[in-house]
């Protein structure tokens, strides 16, 4: 019998919302579909996410973050990547820093999606303290994936709605790069009217690349999580940075278009499940 290669392994550190597709409910299926083992550290349990819903329930799991990492460390588990997103408190940021120290080896990719804001403002119950928390965390990261709002909050630059000049986006990336990551991908960039996408730079090579698609009206909750989960998983599996960027953007665009056609309530998240077969085919094209 032919021996198959070992699955890459990722530690995904996110909250878990029972309803509203984001964070772990997005990361787990997408990372798995990419062909990467997804090991979860839940930071909190919510009945729904906090965007567009009210009266949600919240259970803080901060006390479990480091013990889970310590247990995995004691088992001698090796992780090819650590991927983090939304944090519920400043204390969780410090706990995550400790978890990274326990789980990281010399070859581990640390991918931080500083999920804290959109459309020019913080998510519910968050403030400037969260931006400072993510600045510290990004110092440990190889790759970051902020949206345009988060990039502004992290750098102190003015948030500009509407169309973004490349000079403005490049300055954002310059300032984000000063925090230490090797690769910066800024999502939600509108480089021209009617277009939206991602501008990214590999700081090792200096290469700047972008992917733009037709913009649809309104906000699609969870789109950033779908993109970041695919992007992180593709990199963990060994895709080149630009290939991962293009593939993740193709996937999230297809999911957004499907959600719009089905008229799914936007705050429920993207109907990404229906385009997972397409995404798997994209992965096969990259890796087989």
C-alpha positions, 0 to 999 in steps of 0.5 A: 500500500502506498504511504500517504504524506503526513497531513499538515497540522494547524492550531486554530485559536478562535471563538465559537459562535453557535449561529452566524458563520464566522471564526471556528465554524468557518475555520474548521470546515475550510481548513479541513477541506484544504487538506490540513488537520485543524486542532481547535482552541476555542476562546469563547462560546457564543450563541451568535456572533456580535454583528447584527444579532442582539442579546447573545449569550457569551461564555468566556473560555480564557481559562482553557487557552493555556492549559490546552496548549500545555497539554498539546505541548506535553504530547509532543505535538508539532504544528505547521501553523498557528492561526488566530482571529477574534479575541474577547479581551485583552487578557486573551491576547496575553494568553494567546502569546503564551500559547504560541510560545508553547506550540511554535517551533522554528518552522511554524507559521504564525498567522494573525487575523486581527478581527476587531472592526469593520466599516470604520468602527470596532465590533461590539464591546471592543475599543482601542485596547484591542488594537494595542493587544493585536499590535503586541500579538502581530510582533510574533506573526509571520502573516497578518490579514487585516481589513482596511478598517483594522489596518487603520486602527493598528497604524493610527492612519485615518479610515477613508471609506470609498475608493482607496488610492494605491499610495494610501494602501501602500502607506498602510502596508508600510506601517503594518510591516513596521510591526514585524510580519513577513507578509501583509494582506489587506482585505476590503480594499477598493482600488477603483469604483465598483471594485473590491479586493485584497492588496498584499506584500511579501516583505522578504521579496518586496513583491506587491500584488492585488486581486480585485473583483466586482463589489456587491452592495452591503456588508457580508458578515464573515467574509473576512473569516472565510478568506483568512481561513482559506488563505491560512490553510493554503499557506500551511499546506505549502502554497506559494503566497500569491497562489494562496492569495488568488485561490482564497479570493476566488473562493470567498468571491464565489461564496459572496456571490452565492449568498447574494443570489440566495438572498441569505440574511447578511448577518447569518454569514456566507453560504460557503458550504455550497462552493466548497466542492469548487474550492476543493477543486482549486486545491487539487489544481494547486497540490496534485 
